[in-house]
Amino acid sequence: MTHHSLFATGVLAFALGLPVAASAQHGGRIEVPAVPTNLTVDESHGAYLQTGAYGTQNYICLPVPPPNPVPVPPPPPTFAWKLFGPQATLYSPSAPMQVATHFLSPNPDEPGTARPTWQHAHDGSSVWARLVQPSTDSNYVAPGAIPWLLLEIVGRAEGPIGGALLTDTTFIHRVNTEGGVAPATGCSTAAHVGATALVPYSTDYFFYRERRNQ
């Protein structure tokens, strides 16, 4: 079942007053989808939070650096879309509620380094992650969709009043992606430099932490 149908099921259950599973909440039952082998998480870590995300992958048109050393005569300049960060809202798939926001921000544990960030909507706790591995395996990734990812947490911060709902996170999966790919046009000349493209995408994020009582 995709995150779209999971979210719709949660909304319907909420509207009808039916019970919903705790699969999206901290410590609830979570069914992690199969992933490419290069994205697997060590069994000492378990998924504790599942969310469906909706937002944009944000690109800027920039010149492509010339090869080094530069040949003679130098090649004509080329240009390409470069990702400069996501902007998304994460929802519980089992109830119509916001769980977190996702964006790019400086990691306090790596001064000066911007990392993908997830901030909990209720207690303000945040985590920052680095890319471990991407996958474009067509057995998993839909045509025209951004890659699936395995990310490792490299920064953590409690919320303004000491909340820590996300701070135990060790890894994050980005799976079941739809859309988000950079445009095929609009970045081919010097006149396009600085142009931006905000491309809609959706995905599921699975948050992992070290298994307890081991």
C-alpha positions in Angstrom: 0.0 0.0 0.0 1.4 3.4 -0.9 1.7 6.4 1.5 -1.2 8.0 -0.5 -3.6 5.2 0.3 -2.3 4.9 3.9 -2.9 8.6 4.5 -6.4 8.4 2.9 -7.2 5.4 5.1 -6.2 7.4 8.2 -8.3 10.3 7.2 -11.3 8.1 6.6 -10.9 6.3 9.9 -10.6 9.6 11.7 -13.7 11.0 10.0 -15.7 7.9 10.9 -14.4 7.7 14.5 -12.8 4.3 13.8 -9.6 3.1 15.6 -6.4 3.5 13.6 -3.2 1.5 14.0 -0.2 2.9 15.9 2.1 2.1 13.0 3.1 5.7 12.4 3.7 6.7 16.0 6.8 6.2 18.1 7.3 2.6 19.0 4.2 1.3 17.1 4.1 -1.6 14.6 5.7 -0.6 11.3 6.0 -2.6 8.0 9.1 -1.4 6.3 9.0 -2.1 2.5 11.7 -4.1 0.7 14.6 -1.9 -0.4 17.6 -2.4 -2.7 20.4 -4.3 -1.0 22.6 -1.2 -0.9 20.0 0.6 1.2 19.6 -2.0 4.0 19.9 -1.0 7.6 21.8 -3.1 10.1 19.4 -5.3 12.1 20.6 -3.7 15.3 18.5 -0.7 14.3 14.7 -0.8 14.0 12.1 1.5 12.4 10.2 3.4 15.0 8.4 6.1 13.0 6.8 6.1 9.5 5.6 9.2 7.7 4.3 10.3 4.3 5.8 13.5 2.9 4.6 16.0 0.4 6.5 19.0 -0.8 9.1 20.2 -3.4 12.6 19.4 -4.4 14.2 22.7 -5.1 16.7 23.4 -7.9 18.8 26.3 -9.1 20.4 26.7 -12.5 24.2 27.1 -12.3 27.2 26.9 -14.7 28.9 23.5 -14.8 32.6 23.8 -13.7 35.0 23.2 -16.6 37.2 20.1 -16.6 40.5 20.2 -14.8 42.9 20.8 -16.6 40.9 22.9 -19.0 41.6 21.8 -22.6 42.8 24.1 -25.3 40.7 25.5 -26.8 38.3 25.6 -23.8 34.9 24.0 -24.3 31.8 26.2 -24.4 30.1 26.8 -21.1 27.4 24.4 -20.0 24.7 24.7 -17.4 22.7 22.3 -15.2 20.1 22.3 -12.5 21.6 21.8 -9.0 19.6 20.6 -6.0 19.7 23.2 -3.2 17.3 21.6 -0.7 13.9 20.1 -0.1 10.8 21.7 1.5 8.2 19.2 2.7 5.6 18.4 5.4 5.6 15.0 6.9 2.3 13.4 8.0 1.3 10.3 9.9 -0.1 7.6 7.5 -2.6 6.5 10.2 -4.1 9.8 11.2 -4.6 13.3 9.7 -1.8 15.0 11.6 1.4 16.7 10.8 4.5 14.9 12.3 7.5 17.0 11.1 8.9 19.4 8.5 11.8 18.7 6.2 14.2 21.3 4.9 17.9 22.3 4.5 19.7 24.0 7.4 23.1 24.2 9.1 24.0 21.2 11.2 25.1 22.4 14.7 27.3 19.4 15.0 29.2 20.3 11.8 29.6 24.1 11.9 29.1 25.6 8.5 27.7 22.4 6.9 24.2 22.4 5.6 22.4 19.1 5.8 18.8 17.8 5.1 16.9 18.5 8.3 13.8 17.0 9.9 12.1 18.9 12.7 9.3 17.4 14.8 6.1 19.4 14.6 5.2 18.9 18.3 8.3 19.2 20.4 10.7 20.9 18.0 13.5 18.3 18.2 15.6 18.0 15.1 18.0 15.7 13.3 20.4 16.3 10.4 21.5 13.5 8.0 24.2 12.7 5.4 23.6 10.6 2.4 24.9 7.0 2.7 23.6 5.5 -0.5 21.1 6.3 -3.2 19.4 3.9 -5.5 17.8 4.3 -8.9 17.1 0.5 -9.2 14.1 0.3 -11.6 12.8 -2.7 -9.6 12.0 -0.3 -6.8 12.1 3.3 -8.1 9.2 4.5 -10.3 9.9 6.1 -13.7 10.4 9.9 -13.3 10.9 9.7 -9.6 13.9 10.8 -7.5 16.1 8.1 -6.1 15.4 6.1 -2.9 17.9 7.0 -0.2 19.6 5.7 2.9 20.7 8.5 5.2 22.7 8.5 8.4 22.1 10.9 11.3 25.1 13.2 11.9 23.4 15.9 14.0 20.8 16.1 16.8 19.1 18.8 18.8 16.4 18.9 21.4 13.5 21.2 21.0 13.2 24.7 22.6 11.6 23.2 25.7 13.7 20.1 25.8 11.7 17.8 23.5 13.6 14.8 22.2 11.1 12.7 20.1 13.5 12.6 17.1 16.9 12.6 18.8 17.3 8.8 19.1 17.2 8.5 15.3 20.2 6.8 13.7 19.1 6.3 10.1 16.4 7.4 7.7 15.0 5.7 4.6 13.5 7.7 1.7 11.4 5.3 -0.3 8.2 5.1 -2.4 9.2 8.3 -4.2 7.1 10.1 -6.8 8.2 13.1 -8.9 10.9 15.5 -7.7 13.2 15.1 -10.7 14.9 18.3 -12.1 13.3 19.8 -15.2 14.6 18.7 -18.6 14.6 22.3 -19.9 15.1 25.9 -18.7 18.8 25.7 -17.8 20.8 25.8 -21.0 22.2 29.3 -21.4 23.9 32.0 -19.3 20.6 33.8 -19.2 19.1 31.0 -17.2 21.7 31.2 -14.4 20.0 31.8 -11.1 16.6 30.5 -12.2 14.9 28.2 -9.7 12.6 25.2 -10.1 10.4 23.9 -7.3 9.4 20.4 -8.3 6.6 18.7 -6.4 7.4 15.3 -4.9 6.0 12.8 -2.4 7.7 10.0 -0.5 7.7 7.9 2.6 10.3 8.5 5.3 11.1 5.7 7.8 13.0 6.7 10.9 15.3 4.1 12.7 16.9 4.0 16.1 19.0 1.4 17.9 17.0 -1.5 19.1 16.4 -1.5 22.8 17.1 -4.3 25.4 19.9 -5.8 23.4 
